[in-house]
Amino acid sequence: MVSMEGKSGLVTAAGDGIGRASALAFAAAGATVLVSDLDDDAGQETVRLIREAGGTADYLHADAASESDAAALVAKVLQIGGTLDFAHNNAGISTATKPITDQEGAEWERILAINLIGVMYGMKHQMRQMKDQGEGGAIVNTASTAGLSGSWGLSPYVSSKWGLIGLTKTGAIEGSSAGIRVNAICPGATMTTALQHWSEEVPEQFQQVLDAIPLGRGAESEEQAAAVVWLCSSAASYITGVALAVDGGMTIPR
Ligand SMILES: NC(=O)c1ccc[n+]([C@@H]2O[C@H](COP(=O)([O-])OP(=O)(O)OC[C@H]3O[C@@H](n4cnc5c(N)ncnc54)[C@H](O)[C@@H]3O)[C@@H](O)[C@H]2O)c1
């Protein structure tokens, strides 16, 4: 396991799924972690799990779409850990599938506000702080395999994730002179609560998705988290601007 000893940072949407696994993995690697979410009970439970395992964490309520919340998260990390060394901008939502001919602007605006513009606010305040500290830093954004291809009925989600990869690459260029690395992970199907429900509701459809994955199964959240922590660690010191597919080979061109 890589070491994040002495480092501190934040994870958004860390009350469940990939975000919770990421917060737990950063803490297990020795970091001080600020957990944030909209759901306070879920976020506090992540903190409890970290502390139970001997790690150091705190919680702050934050809406991933809000610029003032993004700034507050950075301030809180400084309060609990002294420096902002890493950030995992993980929050992202999707909606029911619907073709472009039936799309509504309001739904697009909501998805873009959380999945794309909110990450820009996060990066804005995180990169300002990292530049002020003068010792570099690492940011990982959670994109998706949906940001690497098209997908029927998911135009707002797909567009937000393609945009997020563009934001990541631009952040990598802008942060490079200050030693700030910015990368994205592109998870494939990952066995979070929502996906677990989906697999139970439509098992045949779910099996078809799994059958299309070369490794033959969905990812565990911990497998996404391992990639995030590694990208933020010194083991990935020469990697920036990458959109890393963590997808069991799902996006291998065939
Ligand atoms: N699960 C997958 O298969 C999968 C695949 C590709 C990409 N992703 C991406 O991974 C990220 C996490 O997905 P997940 O499936 O682990 O999450 P999830 O749906 O399990 O939700 C995680 C947390 O997000 C919180 N949340 C929702 N809206 C929020 C907001 N506006 N601000 C703060 N917190 C908010 C929820 O309260 C919840 O605790 C998302 O960006 C998602 O697009 C997931």
The ligand as an SDF file (V2000), in Angstrom:
LIG
                    3D

 44 48  0  0  0  0  0  0  0  0999 V2000
  -21.1580    3.4540   -9.3050 N   0  0  0  0  0  0  0  0  0  0  0  0
  -20.7820    3.3830  -10.5530 C   0  0  0  0  0  0  0  0  0  0  0  0
  -20.9580    2.3530  -11.2380 O   0  0  0  0  0  0  0  0  0  0  0  0
  -20.1030    4.5460  -11.2090 C   0  0  0  0  0  0  0  0  0  0  0  0
  -19.5880    4.3820  -12.5230 C   0  0  0  0  0  0  0  0  0  0  0  0
  -18.9620    5.4610  -13.1150 C   0  0  0  0  0  0  0  0  0  0  0  0
  -18.8130    6.6630  -12.4460 C   0  0  0  0  0  0  0  0  0  0  0  0
  -19.3280    6.8000  -11.1980 N   0  0  0  0  0  0  0  0  0  0  0  0
  -19.1490    8.0960  -10.5480 C   0  0  0  0  0  0  0  0  0  0  0  0
  -18.5970    7.9090   -9.2640 O   0  0  0  0  0  0  0  0  0  0  0  0
  -18.9990    8.9590   -8.3880 C   0  0  0  0  0  0  0  0  0  0  0  0
  -19.5730    8.3750   -7.1220 C   0  0  0  0  0  0  0  0  0  0  0  0
  -20.5900    7.5060   -7.4960 O   0  0  0  0  0  0  0  0  0  0  0  0
  -21.1820    6.4270   -6.4780 P   0  0  0  0  0  0  0  0  0  0  0  0
  -21.9770    5.4670   -7.3140 O   0  0  0  0  0  0  0  0  0  0  0  0
  -20.1140    5.9270   -5.6010 O   0  0  0  0  0  0  0  0  0  0  0  0
  -22.1190    7.3890   -5.6340 O   0  0  0  0  0  0  0  0  0  0  0  0
  -23.5100    7.1640   -4.8940 P   0  0  0  0  0  0  0  0  0  0  0  0
  -24.6160    7.3500   -5.8640 O   0  0  0  0  0  0  0  0  0  0  0  0
  -23.3880    5.8840   -4.1410 O   0  0  0  0  0  0  0  0  0  0  0  0
  -23.5230    8.4580   -3.9340 O   0  0  0  0  0  0  0  0  0  0  0  0
  -22.4690    8.7720   -3.0950 C   0  0  0  0  0  0  0  0  0  0  0  0
  -22.8550    9.9490   -2.2240 C   0  0  0  0  0  0  0  0  0  0  0  0
  -23.1080   11.1350   -3.0070 O   0  0  0  0  0  0  0  0  0  0  0  0
  -23.8320   12.0040   -2.1870 C   0  0  0  0  0  0  0  0  0  0  0  0
  -24.2980   13.1570   -2.9650 N   0  0  0  0  0  0  0  0  0  0  0  0
  -25.2650   13.2050   -3.9100 C   0  0  0  0  0  0  0  0  0  0  0  0
  -25.4000   14.4600   -4.3790 N   0  0  0  0  0  0  0  0  0  0  0  0
  -24.4970   15.2270   -3.7220 C   0  0  0  0  0  0  0  0  0  0  0  0
  -24.1460   16.5980   -3.7590 C   0  0  0  0  0  0  0  0  0  0  0  0
  -24.7850   17.4690   -4.5640 N   0  0  0  0  0  0  0  0  0  0  0  0
  -23.1630   17.0470   -2.9440 N   0  0  0  0  0  0  0  0  0  0  0  0
  -22.5430   16.2050   -2.0930 C   0  0  0  0  0  0  0  0  0  0  0  0
  -22.8190   14.8880   -2.0090 N   0  0  0  0  0  0  0  0  0  0  0  0
  -23.7890   14.4080   -2.8120 C   0  0  0  0  0  0  0  0  0  0  0  0
  -24.9190   11.0960   -1.6330 C   0  0  0  0  0  0  0  0  0  0  0  0
  -25.5050   11.6400   -0.4660 O   0  0  0  0  0  0  0  0  0  0  0  0
  -24.1220    9.8030   -1.3690 C   0  0  0  0  0  0  0  0  0  0  0  0
  -23.7270    9.6930   -0.0120 O   0  0  0  0  0  0  0  0  0  0  0  0
  -19.9800    9.8230   -9.2040 C   0  0  0  0  0  0  0  0  0  0  0  0
  -19.2900   10.9270   -9.7410 O   0  0  0  0  0  0  0  0  0  0  0  0
  -20.4270    8.8820  -10.3170 C   0  0  0  0  0  0  0  0  0  0  0  0
  -20.8270    9.5910  -11.4740 O   0  0  0  0  0  0  0  0  0  0  0  0
  -19.9750    5.7770  -10.5580 C   0  0  0  0  0  0  0  0  0  0  0  0
  1  2  1  0
  2  3  2  0
  2  4  1  0
  4  5  1  0
  4 44  2  0
  5  6  2  0
  6  7  1  0
  7  8  2  0
  8  9  1  0
  8 44  1  0
  9 10  1  0
  9 42  1  0
 10 11  1  0
 11 12  1  0
 11 40  1  0
 12 13  1  0
 13 14  1  0
 14 15  2  0
 14 16  1  0
 14 17  1  0
 17 18  1  0
 18 19  2  0
 18 20  1  0
 18 21  1  0
 21 22  1  0
 22 23  1  0
 23 24  1  0
 23 38  1  0
 24 25  1  0
 25 26  1  0
 25 36  1  0
 26 27  1  0
 26 35  1  0
 27 28  2  0
 28 29  1  0
 29 30  1  0
 29 35  2  0
 30 31  1  0
 30 32  2  0
 32 33  1  0
 33 34  2  0
 34 35  1  0
 36 37  1  0
 36 38  1  0
 38 39  1  0
 40 41  1  0
 40 42  1  0
 42 43  1  0
M  CHG  2   8   1  16  -1
M  END
$$$$
